Amino acid sequence: SNVAFASRNVLSSKTGSIEGLGDHMIEKKSNQLAILTCMSSLLCLVSNVFLPGGLFEVSKVYNESMQNGLSHNRLFVLLLTSGFHFFMYQLSSFWVLSQAEPITHSVLNTVKRVVVILASVLILHSPMNARGFVGTMVALASVLLYSLTKTKLSQKGKEGSAG
């Protein structure tokens, strides 16, 4: 998924200036997101038809949800809100990508994952083993290293153009 995520970011930044997607940047990015969402939905639909646990398991999962006490309305609301929140996440991700370079966007995505991990530990009291702690620290250190490197290179660029 990380390769697909990075590929999407690079593809969307390279094709961000395609004519015919809209007059304004927000409209272009929204239309680009819609096109990529349709394409990925078709790809997922095809693969989910053939993979085990795919579309043929929907009725089984639905029946299990009903047996576990979930009402039809509650399931519908959960699916609808989950889809809405994921769409808003994708929309905001595209907005950030239109404002930043793809590599910066990937670093921000790493920060997001660290924040989610820390929030789950602090708020939900999820246990964290040593491996999870080391992984989180490596992610934080890499974000810090990227930030410091980018700042240093930015300062060198300003010194070179001023001299």
C-alpha contacts under 8 A as a table, 3 or more apart, distances in Angstrom:
res1	aa1	res2	aa2	distance
1	S	4	A	5.04
1	S	5	F	5.98
2	N	5	F	4.96
2	N	6	A	6.08
3	V	6	A	5.20
3	V	7	S	5.97
4	A	7	S	4.99
4	A	8	R	6.05
5	F	8	R	5.17
5	F	9	N	6.36
6	A	9	N	5.08
6	A	10	V	6.28
6	A	102	P	7.65
6	A	106	S	7.03
7	S	10	V	5.19
7	S	11	L	5.95
8	R	11	L	5.07
8	R	12	S	5.93
9	N	12	S	5.25
9	N	13	S	6.16
9	N	97	L	7.06
9	N	102	P	5.75
9	N	105	H	7.94
10	V	13	S	5.22
10	V	14	K	6.07
10	V	102	P	6.00
11	L	14	K	5.19
11	L	15	T	6.07
12	S	15	T	5.21
12	S	16	G	5.63
12	S	32	Q	7.46
13	S	16	G	5.12
13	S	97	L	7.24
13	S	98	S	7.05
13	S	101	E	7.87
13	S	102	P	7.13
14	K	17	S	7.51
15	T	18	I	5.59
16	G	28	K	7.27
16	G	29	K	7.10
16	G	32	Q	7.80
16	G	98	S	7.97
18	I	21	L	6.66
19	E	22	G	7.18
20	G	23	D	7.84
21	L	27	E	7.20
21	L	28	K	4.87
21	L	31	N	6.01
21	L	32	Q	7.00
22	G	25	M	7.49
22	G	27	E	5.31
22	G	28	K	4.77
22	G	31	N	7.45
23	D	27	E	6.72
23	D	28	K	6.94
24	H	27	E	5.26
24	H	28	K	6.12
25	M	28	K	5.01
25	M	29	K	6.05
26	I	29	K	5.20
26	I	30	S	6.02
26	I	95	W	7.60
27	E	30	S	5.09
27	E	31	N	6.06
28	K	31	N	5.21
28	K	32	Q	5.99
29	K	32	Q	4.93
29	K	33	L	6.03
29	K	94	F	6.68
29	K	95	W	7.24
29	K	98	S	7.57
30	S	33	L	5.08
30	S	34	A	6.22
30	S	91	L	7.17
30	S	94	F	7.99
31	N	34	A	4.95
31	N	35	I	6.23
32	Q	35	I	5.15
32	Q	36	L	6.19
33	L	36	L	5.15
33	L	37	T	5.90
33	L	90	Q	7.88
33	L	91	L	7.24
33	L	94	F	7.31
34	A	37	T	5.03
34	A	38	C	6.19
35	I	38	C	5.21
35	I	39	M	6.22
36	L	39	M	5.04
36	L	40	S	6.00
37	T	40	S	5.19
37	T	41	S	5.94
38	C	41	S	5.06
38	C	42	L	6.26
39	M	42	L	5.26
39	M	43	L	6.36
40	S	43	L	4.98
40	S	44	C	6.01
41	S	44	C	5.06
41	S	45	L	5.91
42	L	45	L	5.02
42	L	46	V	6.24
43	L	46	V	5.34
43	L	47	S	6.30
44	C	47	S	5.15
44	C	48	N	5.82
45	L	48	N	5.12
45	L	49	V	6.25
46	V	49	V	5.45
46	V	50	F	7.01
47	S	50	F	5.52
47	S	51	L	6.11
48	N	51	L	5.23
48	N	52	P	7.76
48	N	53	G	7.84
48	N	54	G	4.54
48	N	55	L	5.84
49	V	54	G	5.84
49	V	55	L	5.60
49	V	56	F	7.12
50	F	54	G	7.10
51	L	54	G	5.56
53	G	56	F	6.79
53	G	57	E	5.36
54	G	57	E	5.72
54	G	58	V	7.34
55	L	58	V	5.49
56	F	59	S	7.23
57	E	60	K	5.21
57	E	61	V	6.27
58	V	61	V	5.21
58	V	62	Y	6.03
59	S	62	Y	4.96
59	S	63	N	6.06
60	K	63	N	5.20
60	K	64	E	6.21
61	V	64	E	5.08
61	V	65	S	6.16
62	Y	65	S	5.11
62	Y	66	M	6.36
63	N	66	M	5.10
63	N	67	Q	6.18
64	E	67	Q	5.00
64	E	68	N	6.19
65	S	68	N	5.17
65	S	69	G	6.73
65	S	70	L	5.59
66	M	69	G	5.37
66	M	70	L	5.03
66	M	71	S	6.23
66	M	72	H	7.39
67	Q	70	L	7.28
70	L	74	R	6.40
70	L	75	L	6.47
71	S	74	R	5.15
71	S	75	L	6.17
72	H	75	L	5.25
72	H	76	F	6.19
73	N	76	F	5.06
73	N	77	V	6.16
74	R	77	V	5.09
74	R	78	L	6.09
75	L	78	L	5.09
75	L	79	L	6.14
76	F	79	L	5.21
76	F	80	L	6.05
77	V	80	L	5.05
77	V	81	T	5.98
78	L	81	T	5.30
78	L	82	S	5.93
79	L	82	S	5.14
79	L	83	G	6.11
80	L	83	G	5.21
80	L	84	F	6.13
81	T	84	F	4.95
81	T	85	H	6.03
82	S	85	H	5.26
82	S	86	F	6.13
83	G	86	F	5.16
83	G	87	F	6.09
84	F	87	F	5.10
84	F	88	M	6.18
85	H	88	M	5.05
85	H	89	Y	6.09
86	F	89	Y	4.96
86	F	90	Q	6.23
87	F	90	Q	5.08
87	F	91	L	6.10
88	M	91	L	4.93
88	M	92	S	6.05
89	Y	92	S	5.23
89	Y	93	S	6.00
90	Q	93	S	4.92
90	Q	94	F	6.18
91	L	94	F	5.16
91	L	95	W	6.28
92	S	95	W	4.92
92	S	96	V	6.19
93	S	96	V	5.18
93	S	97	L	6.13
94	F	97	L	4.90
94	F	98	S	6.17
95	W	98	S	5.13
95	W	99	Q	6.57
96	V	99	Q	5.11
96	V	100	A	6.12
96	V	105	H	7.04
97	L	100	A	5.12
97	L	101	E	6.53
97	L	102	P	6.42
97	L	105	H	5.99
98	S	101	E	7.77
100	A	104	T	6.23
100	A	105	H	6.35
101	E	104	T	5.27
101	E	105	H	6.23
102	P	105	H	4.94
102	P	106	S	6.22
103	I	106	S	5.04
103	I	107	V	6.28
104	T	107	V	5.04
104	T	108	L	6.17
105	H	108	L	5.01
105	H	109	N	6.18
106	S	109	N	4.92
106	S	110	T	6.35
107	V	110	T	5.01
107	V	111	V	6.37
107	V	143	V	6.32
107	V	146	Y	7.93
108	L	111	V	4.94
108	L	112	K	6.16
109	N	112	K	4.92
109	N	113	R	6.37
110	T	113	R	5.15
110	T	114	V	6.39
110	T	139	A	6.87
110	T	143	V	7.55
111	V	114	V	5.07
111	V	115	V	6.15
111	V	139	A	7.63
111	V	140	L	7.22
111	V	143	V	7.13
112	K	115	V	5.07
112	K	116	V	6.19
113	R	116	V	5.07
113	R	117	I	6.22
114	V	117	I	5.06
114	V	118	L	6.10
114	V	136	T	6.16
114	V	139	A	7.14
114	V	140	L	7.27
115	V	118	L	5.09
115	V	119	A	5.93
116	V	119	A	5.08
116	V	120	S	6.11
117	I	120	S	5.19
117	I	121	V	6.32
117	I	136	T	7.83
118	L	121	V	5.09
118	L	122	L	6.03
119	A	122	L	5.11
119	A	123	I	5.47
119	A	124	L	7.19
120	S	123	I	5.52
120	S	124	L	4.89
120	S	125	H	6.34
120	S	126	S	5.74
121	V	124	L	5.76
121	V	125	H	4.65
121	V	126	S	4.60
121	V	127	P	6.42
121	V	128	M	7.00
122	L	125	H	5.42
122	L	126	S	7.54
128	M	131	R	8.00
128	M	132	G	5.79
128	M	133	F	6.37
129	N	132	G	5.35
129	N	133	F	6.29
130	A	133	F	5.04
130	A	134	V	6.11
131	R	134	V	5.16
131	R	135	G	6.10
132	G	135	G	5.06
132	G	136	T	6.13
133	F	136	T	5.15
133	F	137	M	6.20
134	V	137	M	5.09
134	V	138	V	6.12
135	G	138	V	5.12
135	G	139	A	6.22
136	T	139	A	5.11
136	T	140	L	6.21
137	M	140	L	5.04
137	M	141	A	6.00
138	V	141	A	5.05
138	V	142	S	6.06
139	A	142	S	5.16
139	A	143	V	6.26
140	L	143	V	5.17
140	L	144	L	6.20
141	A	144	L	5.02
141	A	145	L	6.05
142	S	145	L	4.97
142	S	146	Y	6.06
143	V	146	Y	5.10
143	V	147	S	6.13
144	L	147	S	5.10
144	L	148	L	6.13
145	L	148	L	5.18
145	L	149	T	6.02
146	Y	149	T	5.13
146	Y	150	K	6.01
147	S	150	K	5.18
147	S	151	T	6.14
148	L	151	T	5.12
148	L	152	K	6.10
149	T	152	K	5.09
149	T	153	L	6.10
150	K	153	L	5.19
150	K	154	S	6.00
151	T	154	S	5.03
151	T	155	Q	6.20
152	K	155	Q	5.17
152	K	156	K	6.30
153	L	156	K	5.04
153	L	157	G	6.13
154	S	157	G	5.09
154	S	158	K	6.34
155	Q	158	K	5.13
155	Q	159	E	6.20
156	K	159	E	5.05
156	K	160	G	6.04
157	G	160	G	5.12
157	G	161	S	6.26
158	K	161	S	5.28
158	K	162	A	6.06
159	E	162	A	5.14
159	E	163	G	6.19
160	G	163	G	5.45
